[in-house]
Amino acid sequence: MLEWDALLPLIATLLAAGAASGLLAGLLGVGGGIVMVPVLDTALASMGTDASVRMQIAVATSLATIVPTALSSARAHYRRGAVDQNLLPVWAPLIVVGALLGSVVASNINGQSLALMFGVLALLVALKLVLPLDHVKFSETVPRTAAVSLVPFSIGGLSSMLGIGGGTLSVPALTLMGESMHRAVGTAAVFGFVIAVPGTLGFIVTGWGDPRLPPGSLGYVNLLGFACFAPVTVLVAPLGARLAHRLDKRHLSVAFGCFLLIVAVRMLSRGL
């Protein structure tokens, strides 16, 4: 059991990371999980949690936190007319199926593999944010062909496996298919909610009764992490959505991309 002098700094770190996650969820649409997962992994290590389940707990807790965060962010973007309502009924069912399968797969592979996958994703996202690729497009409108249906399915599966809200993958995908940045971010917030709900339920079921889990766990979801992250992310996400319509996206993308490069190196070193 952790003493209070060790627990309080841990809680303060989780609260600060939750605020950063909520801000980024609304601001860049990259998904707060890209911040939460590495922070939780480090926090769980300090608590002496079994290394074989740390990443599963971090991913599951991140997804649980994304449920209220994405809902809060999605409402803020919807009020601004920045959600593609024609795309939702087409992509949402495929995303749900992918998210369910992703949580099952992630529960049955080792933590090192998850860390490696997360590191690769963080590196790719960092490069996308840092490099001037905003003008690159594959099409002027989002295609409705059968082949494109693999995109939302993959977004749901990978996002659920890695504990991210979907914006990390769906914002680049949508902008490459002709969606404006603001509409891509708003639509991604809705997708984040669609991913997080089935993904969280999957991790609760598959982790239920695992003896390696720390106290206060609901399946793979850690309730201490959720209690620290959820309130501040919900409060801060609308602020990020408002700032998204005012600040220079290029400068913000580069700054966050540099931060993600550091995260990627750390997670890759953990997975190798």
C-alpha positions in Angstrom: 0.0 0.0 0.0 1.3 3.4 -1.0 1.9 6.0 1.8 0.2 9.4 1.4 3.5 11.2 0.9 4.0 9.0 -2.2 0.4 9.0 -3.3 -0.2 12.7 -3.3 2.5 13.5 -5.9 1.2 10.7 -8.0 -2.4 12.1 -7.9 -1.1 15.6 -8.7 0.8 14.1 -11.8 -2.4 12.3 -12.9 -4.5 15.4 -12.5 -2.0 17.5 -14.5 -1.9 14.9 -17.2 -5.7 14.7 -17.3 -5.8 18.5 -17.9 -3.3 18.2 -20.7 -5.2 15.3 -22.2 -8.5 17.2 -22.2 -7.0 20.3 -23.7 -5.4 18.3 -26.5 -8.6 16.3 -27.1 -10.5 19.4 -27.9 -7.7 21.4 -29.4 -5.9 19.1 -31.9 -8.3 16.1 -32.1 -5.4 13.7 -31.5 -7.0 12.0 -28.6 -6.0 12.6 -24.9 -5.0 8.9 -24.7 -1.7 9.7 -26.4 -0.8 11.6 -23.2 -2.7 9.4 -20.7 -1.3 6.0 -21.6 2.4 6.8 -21.1 1.7 8.7 -17.9 -0.4 5.9 -16.5 2.3 3.3 -17.5 4.9 5.3 -15.5 2.5 5.8 -12.6 1.7 2.1 -12.4 5.4 1.3 -12.5 5.9 3.5 -9.4 3.1 1.6 -7.6 4.9 -1.7 -8.2 2.2 -3.0 -10.7 3.2 -6.2 -12.5 4.9 -5.2 -15.8 3.0 -7.8 -17.7 -0.3 -6.0 -17.3 0.7 -2.3 -16.9 0.0 -1.4 -20.5 -3.3 -3.2 -20.5 -4.3 -1.2 -17.4 -3.0 2.1 -18.9 -4.9 1.5 -22.2 -8.1 0.4 -20.5 -8.1 3.3 -18.0 -7.4 5.8 -20.8 -10.3 4.5 -22.8 -12.6 4.7 -19.8 -11.6 8.3 -19.3 -12.1 9.1 -23.0 -15.9 8.2 -22.6 -16.8 11.4 -20.7 -14.0 13.5 -22.3 -15.1 12.7 -25.9 -18.7 13.3 -25.1 -17.9 16.7 -23.7 -15.7 17.6 -26.6 -18.2 16.2 -29.2 -21.0 18.3 -27.7 -18.8 21.5 -27.9 -17.9 20.8 -31.6 -21.5 19.8 -32.5 -22.7 23.2 -31.3 -20.3 24.8 -33.6 -21.5 22.8 -36.6 -18.2 21.0 -36.9 -19.4 17.4 -37.0 -20.0 15.5 -40.3 -23.4 14.0 -39.6 -23.6 12.3 -42.9 -20.5 10.3 -42.2 -21.5 9.1 -38.7 -24.1 6.4 -39.6 -21.7 5.0 -42.2 -18.5 4.8 -40.1 -19.8 4.4 -36.5 -21.0 0.7 -36.7 -17.7 -0.3 -38.3 -15.7 1.6 -35.6 -17.7 -0.2 -32.8 -16.9 -3.6 -34.2 -13.3 -2.7 -34.6 -13.1 -1.3 -31.0 -14.6 -4.5 -29.5 -12.2 -6.7 -31.3 -9.2 -4.4 -30.5 -9.9 -4.6 -26.8 -10.0 -8.4 -26.9 -6.7 -8.6 -28.9 -5.0 -6.2 -26.5 -6.0 -8.2 -23.5 -4.3 -11.3 -24.9 -0.9 -9.9 -26.0 2.0 -9.0 -23.7 2.7 -5.5 -22.4 6.0 -5.1 -24.4 4.2 -5.6 -27.7 1.6 -3.0 -26.7 4.3 -0.6 -25.7 6.1 -1.1 -29.0 2.9 -0.6 -31.0 2.1 2.5 -29.1 5.7 3.8 -29.7 5.4 3.3 -33.4 2.0 5.0 -33.5 3.3 8.0 -31.5 6.3 8.3 -33.8 4.0 8.3 -36.9 1.7 10.9 -35.4 4.6 13.1 -34.4 5.9 13.1 -37.9 2.5 13.9 -39.3 2.2 16.8 -36.9 5.7 18.2 -37.4 6.0 17.9 -41.2 4.1 20.4 -43.4 1.6 17.9 -44.8 -1.7 19.7 -44.2 -2.2 20.3 -48.0 -1.8 16.7 -48.9 -5.2 15.0 -49.9 -6.1 11.7 -51.5 -9.6 12.8 -52.5 -11.9 15.9 -52.3 -14.7 14.1 -50.4 -14.7 11.0 -48.2 -15.3 8.0 -50.5 -18.2 5.6 -49.8 -16.7 2.5 -51.5 -16.5 -1.0 -49.8 -12.7 -0.8 -49.6 -12.8 2.5 -47.6 -14.9 0.6 -45.0 -11.6 -0.9 -43.8 -10.6 2.6 -42.6 -13.1 3.0 -39.8 -12.8 -0.6 -38.8 -9.0 -0.2 -38.5 -9.4 3.1 -36.6 -11.7 1.4 -34.1 -9.5 -1.6 -33.6 -6.1 0.2 -33.3 -7.5 3.0 -31.2 -9.1 0.5 -28.7 -5.9 -1.6 -28.6 -3.7 1.5 -27.8 -6.1 3.4 -25.5 -6.5 6.4 -27.8 -9.8 8.2 -28.6 -9.7 7.8 -32.4 -8.8 11.3 -33.3 -5.1 10.3 -33.5 -6.0 8.2 -36.5 -9.3 9.6 -37.8 -8.3 13.2 -38.0 -5.4 12.4 -40.5 -7.6 9.9 -42.3 -10.4 12.4 -42.8 -8.2 15.3 -43.8 -6.5 13.1 -46.4 -10.0 12.4 -47.8 -10.9 16.1 -48.2 -12.5 16.9 -44.8 -11.6 20.3 -43.4 -9.5 20.3 -40.2 -12.2 21.7 -38.0 -14.8 19.2 -39.2 -12.3 16.4 -39.0 -11.5 17.3 -35.3 -15.2 17.6 -34.5 -16.2 14.4 -36.1 -13.2 12.6 -34.5 -14.5 13.6 -31.1 -17.7 11.7 -31.8 -15.7 8.7 -33.0 -13.7 8.9 -29.8 -16.9 8.3 -27.8 -18.0 5.5 -30.2 -14.6 3.8 -29.7 -14.2 4.3 -26.0 -17.5 2.8 -24.8 -17.2 -0.7 -26.4 -13.5 -0.7 -25.9 -13.8 0.0 -22.1 -16.5 -2.7 -21.7 -14.3 -5.2 -23.5 -11.3 -4.5 -21.2 -13.6 -4.7 -18.1 -14.8 -8.2 -19.2 -11.5 -9.6 -20.3 -9.6 -8.3 -17.2 -12.2 -9.4 -14.7 -10.6 -11.4 -11.8 -7.0 -11.1 -13.0 -4.9 -11.6 -9.9 -2.1 -9.4 -11.2 -4.3 -6.3 -11.1 -3.7 -3.6 -8.4 -6.4 -2.8 -5.8 -9.2 -0.6 -7.0 -9.5 -2.2 -10.4 -12.6 -2.9 -12.5 -11.3 -5.4 -14.9 -8.3 -3.7 -16.5 -9.7 -0.2 -15.6 -7.9 1.4 -12.7 -10.4 3.5 -10.7 -7.7 5.8 -9.1 -6.5 6.8 -12.6 -10.0 7.2 -13.8 -11.0 9.3 -10.8 -8.0 11.6 -11.4 -8.3 11.9 -15.1 -12.1 12.0 -15.8 -13.2 15.2 -14.0 -10.4 17.4 -15.2 -10.5 16.1 -18.8 -14.3 16.8 -19.0 -13.8 20.3 -17.7 -10.9 21.2 -19.9 -12.0 19.6 -23.3 -14.5 22.3 -24.1 -11.8 24.9 -23.6 -9.6 23.1 -26.1 -12.5 23.0 -28.6 -12.9 26.8 -28.2 -9.1 27.4 -28.6 -9.1 25.2 -31.7 -11.1 27.9 -33.5 -8.8 30.7 -32.5 -5.1 29.6 -32.4 -2.6 28.9 -35.1 -2.8 25.1 -35.8 0.6 24.9 -37.4 2.5 26.1 -34.4 0.5 23.9 -32.0 1.0 20.8 -34.2 4.7 21.3 -34.3 5.0 21.8 -30.5 2.9 18.7 -29.8 4.7 16.7 -32.4 8.0 17.4 -30.7 6.5 16.2 -27.4 5.3 13.1 -29.0 8.7 12.3 -30.4 10.0 12.1 -26.8 7.0 9.9 -25.8 7.7 7.6 -28.8 11.3 7.1 -27.9 10.4 6.2 -24.3 7.7 3.7 -25.4 9.9 2.1 -28.1 12.7 1.6 -25.6 10.2 -0.1 -23.2 9.0 -2.4 -26.0 12.4 -3.4 -27.4 
